[in-house]
């Protein structure tokens, strides 16, 4: 089932169908070309058999506030040449919670599906929806996969993988979860939304724990940050201060163009609670490389950075 999604994904990636060169990110007046970005993503989704996260008309807090956004969904892609049932990697692209970086979603999913891992490309809500809406979408995707595991031919193991904003979202999913409501009328809501692992690719992972990093002054109630509405929200969505003994393992990677103290701070917090993690920091490259194979918005091909994906395969083999 859903083999056509894999075949279509291979075509899309071969065409560079969701890669938007950085020269096209902005309009002539300097503003972000959000229309091009979201239309490119939406048109790509139409090529697949997508699974809505909620039945039509039942997505919580969904309305017509942003006509450019489509309702949250996943595109399930079966891993190739599997000898036995495996878990699923949910892939969440970046884009600053305002746009979508297609190569961080579809291209990454194609790589790991070709490597034998079931993947699911997540379309989560963006601004003007709030961070809680984004997290609701990721949590629902985890529950949905588990509730349909027999149909999809997967186990109930789920790993969240994200880049930039998607990495932040994956970190949130790994530190903010519940084990389902067994009395819920909706069978999906009876499932746990705790992931079995989280892969965080570059970006800001530590807002509360890194003084001054990524716009934040932790000693001020004034938040100069586009991702949070208040200091309370900042603390809630900072994974490094929400780690418990129930937090799953992490795989963390970034280039040093992003402040590596983000990874250090998160790694220190994981160490303090005895949570296993693997971390890789690369001196070359910049933010937004995805697979660093040249098929990204920056057109950068950096073989040393590309090795993160191979190392992540090994890590995933021990998780799902």
C-alpha positions as CSV (number, residue, x, y, z in Angstrom):
1,X,0.0,0.0,0.0
2,X,1.1,3.5,-0.8
3,X,3.9,2.2,-3.1
4,X,2.7,4.9,-5.6
5,X,3.7,7.5,-3.1
6,X,7.3,6.2,-3.2
7,X,7.4,6.1,-7.0
8,X,6.0,9.7,-7.2
9,X,8.4,10.9,-4.6
10,X,11.4,9.6,-6.6
11,X,10.1,11.5,-9.6
12,X,9.6,14.7,-7.6
13,X,13.1,14.6,-6.1
14,X,14.7,13.8,-9.5
15,X,12.9,16.8,-11.0
16,X,14.1,19.1,-8.1
17,X,10.3,19.7,-7.9
18,X,10.3,21.4,-4.5
19,X,13.7,23.1,-4.6
20,X,13.4,26.9,-4.8
21,X,16.8,28.5,-5.4
22,X,17.5,31.1,-2.8
23,X,17.6,33.8,-5.5
24,X,13.8,33.3,-5.8
25,X,13.0,33.4,-2.1
26,X,12.2,37.1,-2.2
27,X,10.2,39.4,-4.4
28,X,11.6,42.5,-6.2
29,X,10.5,44.6,-3.2
30,X,12.5,42.5,-0.8
31,X,9.6,40.8,0.9
32,X,9.5,37.0,1.2
33,X,7.8,35.3,-1.7
34,X,5.5,33.2,0.5
35,X,3.0,32.7,-2.3
36,X,5.6,30.9,-4.5
37,X,6.8,28.9,-1.5
38,X,3.5,27.6,-0.3
39,X,2.1,27.0,-3.8
40,X,5.1,24.9,-4.6
41,X,4.6,22.8,-1.5
42,X,0.8,22.5,-2.0
43,X,1.2,21.5,-5.6
44,X,3.7,18.8,-4.6
45,X,1.2,17.4,-2.0
46,X,-1.4,17.1,-4.7
47,X,0.8,14.5,-6.4
48,X,0.4,12.0,-3.6
49,X,-2.2,10.1,-1.7
50,X,-2.1,12.2,1.4
51,X,-3.7,11.2,4.7
52,X,-5.5,14.1,6.5
53,X,-4.6,14.2,10.2
54,X,-8.3,14.8,11.1
55,X,-11.5,14.1,9.1
56,X,-12.6,16.9,6.9
57,X,-14.0,19.8,8.9
58,X,-12.7,18.5,12.2
59,X,-9.2,19.9,12.4
60,X,-9.2,21.8,15.8
61,X,-8.8,25.6,15.5
62,X,-8.7,25.4,11.7
63,X,-10.3,28.2,9.7
64,X,-9.7,30.3,6.6
65,X,-7.3,32.8,8.2
66,X,-4.6,31.9,5.6
67,X,-5.9,30.8,2.2
68,X,-2.4,29.7,1.2
69,X,-2.3,26.9,3.7
70,X,-3.8,23.4,3.2
71,X,-5.1,21.4,6.1
72,X,-2.5,19.3,8.0
73,X,-1.7,15.9,6.6
74,X,1.0,13.3,6.2
75,X,2.2,11.6,3.0
76,X,3.1,8.1,4.0
77,X,6.0,6.5,2.0
78,X,6.8,2.9,2.5
79,X,10.5,2.0,3.0
80,X,12.0,0.0,0.2
81,X,13.3,-3.6,0.4
82,X,12.2,-4.2,4.0
83,X,12.6,-7.7,5.3
84,X,10.3,-7.2,8.2
85,X,8.0,-4.5,9.6
86,X,9.6,-1.4,10.8
87,X,8.7,1.9,12.4
88,X,8.1,5.2,10.7
89,X,10.1,8.5,10.5
90,X,7.9,11.6,10.4
91,X,9.8,14.3,8.5
92,X,9.0,18.0,9.4
93,X,10.6,20.6,7.1
94,X,11.8,24.0,8.3
95,X,10.8,27.5,7.2
96,X,10.7,29.6,10.3
97,X,7.1,28.5,11.0
98,X,6.1,30.9,8.1
99,X,7.1,29.0,4.9
100,X,8.2,25.4,4.0
101,X,11.6,24.3,2.8
102,X,10.6,21.5,0.4
103,X,14.0,19.8,0.2
104,X,13.9,19.3,4.0
105,X,10.7,17.4,3.6
106,X,10.3,15.5,0.4
107,X,14.0,15.1,-0.4
108,X,14.9,13.8,3.0
109,X,11.9,11.5,3.0
110,X,13.0,10.0,-0.3
111,X,16.5,9.4,1.0
112,X,15.4,7.5,4.1
113,X,12.6,5.6,2.3
114,X,15.2,4.4,-0.3
115,X,17.4,3.4,2.7
116,X,14.5,1.1,3.9
117,X,12.8,3.3,6.5
118,X,9.0,4.1,6.3
119,X,8.7,7.9,6.2
120,X,5.8,10.3,6.4
121,X,6.1,13.9,5.2
122,X,4.3,16.2,7.6
123,X,2.4,19.3,6.5
124,X,1.9,21.2,9.8
125,X,0.3,24.5,10.4
126,X,2.3,27.8,10.0
127,X,1.9,31.3,11.2
128,X,-0.6,32.9,11.8
129,X,-1.4,29.7,13.6
130,X,0.4,29.3,16.9
131,X,3.1,27.0,18.1
132,X,0.6,24.9,20.0
133,X,-1.2,24.2,16.7
134,X,2.1,23.0,15.1
135,X,2.7,20.7,18.1
136,X,-0.9,19.4,17.9
137,X,-0.3,18.5,14.3
138,X,2.9,16.6,15.1
139,X,1.3,14.8,18.0
140,X,-1.7,13.9,15.9
141,X,0.6,12.5,13.2
142,X,2.3,10.2,15.7
143,X,-1.1,9.0,17.0
144,X,-2.5,8.5,13.5
145,X,0.4,6.3,12.4
146,X,0.0,4.1,15.4
147,X,-3.7,3.9,15.0
148,X,-3.3,2.7,11.4
149,X,-0.2,0.6,11.8
150,X,-1.9,-2.6,10.5
151,X,-3.2,-0.8,7.4
152,X,0.2,0.9,6.8
153,X,2.1,-2.3,7.5
154,X,4.3,-0.7,10.2
155,X,5.1,-1.2,13.8
156,X,4.1,1.4,16.4
157,X,7.7,2.8,16.6
158,X,7.8,6.4,15.5
159,X,10.7,8.9,15.3
160,X,10.3,12.6,14.7
161,X,12.8,14.2,12.3
162,X,12.9,17.9,11.6
163,X,15.1,20.7,10.3
164,X,15.3,24.3,11.6
165,X,11.7,25.0,12.7
166,X,10.9,21.4,12.1
167,X,13.8,20.5,14.4
168,X,12.3,22.7,17.0
169,X,9.0,21.0,16.6
170,X,10.6,17.5,16.8
171,X,12.3,18.6,20.0
172,X,8.9,19.7,21.4
173,X,7.3,16.5,20.5
174,X,10.0,14.6,22.3
175,X,9.5,16.6,25.5
176,X,5.8,17.4,25.5
177,X,3.7,14.3,25.1
178,X,1.0,12.1,26.7
179,X,0.2,8.4,26.5
180,X,-3.3,8.8,25.0
181,X,-6.8,9.0,26.4
182,X,-8.0,5.4,26.6
183,X,-11.6,6.6,27.0
184,X,-11.6,8.9,23.9
185,X,-14.3,8.4,21.4
186,X,-11.8,9.0,18.6
187,X,-9.6,5.9,18.4
188,X,-6.7,8.0,17.2
189,X,-6.7,10.0,20.4
190,X,-6.4,6.7,22.4
191,X,-2.8,6.3,21.1
192,X,0.3,7.7,22.8
193,X,2.0,10.7,21.1
194,X,5.4,10.0,22.7
195,X,7.9,9.5,19.9
196,X,10.6,6.8,20.3
197,X,13.3,9.2,19.2
198,X,13.9,12.6,17.8
199,X,16.3,13.8,15.0
200,X,17.0,17.5,15.2
201,X,18.8,19.0,12.2
202,X,20.3,22.4,12.8
203,X,18.8,25.5,14.3
204,X,17.7,26.9,17.6
205,X,17.2,24.0,20.1
206,X,17.8,26.0,23.3
207,X,16.0,29.2,23.9
208,X,15.6,29.2,27.7
209,X,18.9,27.6,28.4
210,X,21.2,29.7,26.1
211,X,21.4,33.3,27.4
212,X,21.3,35.7,24.4
213,X,21.1,33.0,21.8
214,X,18.6,33.5,19.0
215,X,17.2,36.8,20.2
216,X,16.6,35.8,23.8
217,X,17.4,37.6,27.0
218,X,16.4,35.1,29.7
219,X,16.4,37.7,32.4
220,X,13.9,40.0,30.7
221,X,10.1,39.6,30.4
222,X,10.3,41.3,27.0
223,X,10.7,38.6,24.3
224,X,12.4,39.8,21.1
225,X,11.6,36.6,19.3
226,X,9.4,35.8,16.3
227,X,8.6,32.3,17.5
228,X,7.0,33.0,20.8
229,X,4.2,35.2,22.1
230,X,5.4,35.4,25.7
231,X,8.2,34.2,28.1
232,X,5.9,31.5,29.4
233,X,5.5,30.2,25.8
234,X,9.2,30.4,25.3
235,X,9.9,28.2,28.4
236,X,7.1,25.8,27.4
237,X,8.6,25.2,23.9
238,X,12.3,25.1,25.0
239,X,13.1,21.4,25.0
240,X,16.2,21.7,27.1
241,X,14.2,22.7,30.2
242,X,11.4,20.1,29.6
243,X,13.5,17.0,29.6
244,X,12.4,14.2,32.0
245,X,13.4,10.6,32.6
246,X,10.7,9.6,30.0
247,X,12.2,11.7,27.2
248,X,13.3,9.5,24.3
249,X,16.8,9.4,22.7
250,X,18.0,12.2,20.4
251,X,20.1,12.5,17.3
252,X,21.4,16.1,16.9
253,X,23.4,17.6,14.1
254,X,24.2,21.1,12.8
255,X,26.8,23.1,11.1
256,X,28.8,25.6,13.2
257,X,27.3,28.5,11.2
258,X,24.4,28.1,13.7
259,X,25.7,28.7,17.2
260,X,26.8,25.2,18.3
261,X,26.1,26.2,21.9
262,X,22.4,25.3,21.0
263,X,23.5,21.7,20.6
264,X,25.8,21.8,23.6
265,X,23.1,23.2,25.8
266,X,20.6,20.6,24.8
267,X,23.2,17.8,25.1
268,X,24.1,18.9,28.6
269,X,20.5,18.8,29.6
270,X,20.0,15.3,28.1
271,X,23.2,14.2,29.9
272,X,21.9,15.5,33.2
273,X,18.8,13.3,32.9
274,X,20.6,10.3,31.6
275,X,18.9,10.4,28.1
276,X,21.0,8.8,25.3
277,X,21.9,11.1,22.4
278,X,24.2,11.2,19.4
279,X,25.6,14.6,18.3
280,X,27.5,15.7,15.2
281,X,28.8,19.3,14.5
282,X,30.3,20.2,11.2
283,X,32.7,23.2,10.6
284,X,31.6,23.5,6.9
285,X,28.2,24.6,5.6
286,X,25.4,26.9,6.6
287,X,21.8,26.7,7.8
288,X,19.3,25.0,5.5
289,X,21.5,22.3,3.8
290,X,19.0,19.4,4.2
291,X,21.0,16.5,2.8
292,X,23.9,18.8,1.7
293,X,23.9,16.9,-1.6
294,X,23.5,19.9,-3.9
295,X,19.7,19.4,-4.2
296,X,18.7,22.2,-1.8
297,X,17.7,25.9,-2.0
298,X,21.4,26.9,-1.6
299,X,22.7,24.5,-4.2
300,X,25.4,23.4,-1.8
301,X,27.0,20.0,-2.1
302,X,29.2,19.2,0.9
303,X,30.1,15.5,1.1
304,X,31.4,15.7,4.7
305,X,28.1,17.2,5.9
306,X,26.1,14.8,3.8
307,X,27.5,12.0,6.1
308,X,25.0,13.0,8.8
309,X,22.3,11.1,6.9
310,X,24.4,7.9,6.8
311,X,25.2,8.2,10.5
312,X,21.6,8.8,11.2
313,X,20.7,5.6,9.4
314,X,22.8,3.7,11.9
315,X,21.2,5.5,14.8
316,X,17.7,4.8,13.4
317,X,18.5,1.1,13.1
318,X,18.8,0.9,16.8
319,X,15.5,2.8,17.4
320,X,13.0,1.5,14.9
